[in-house]
Amino acid sequence: MAGIPPGLFVDAGYETLTVRLEPGDCVMLCSDGIIEAQNARFEDFGIERLMAICGARGGLSPEQLVRQIFLAVHDFTHVIQQHDDMAAAILRLDF
């Protein structure tokens, strides 16, 4: 979702969304440093690549999937130093 980052402004308004999760469903949270990571051609890693990784590796544990995401970003950017933080968390409903 796009918008103002939570906690930045006291009076900011946000849309809400309710999603019903089923056992085995995952929720991924990541900083913009992942999707905005750039390669030597100044191309962003992008949300599409991130979604493709998550879709293709859906059987992995959350820990393994986070590892695969960071490996893919590293492979995409090669040796280009990034100037933003990169963080990701995956939560899986297991009951």
Helices and strands as residue ranges (DSSP letters): E 26-30, H 32-35, H 46-56, H 62-77, E 88-92
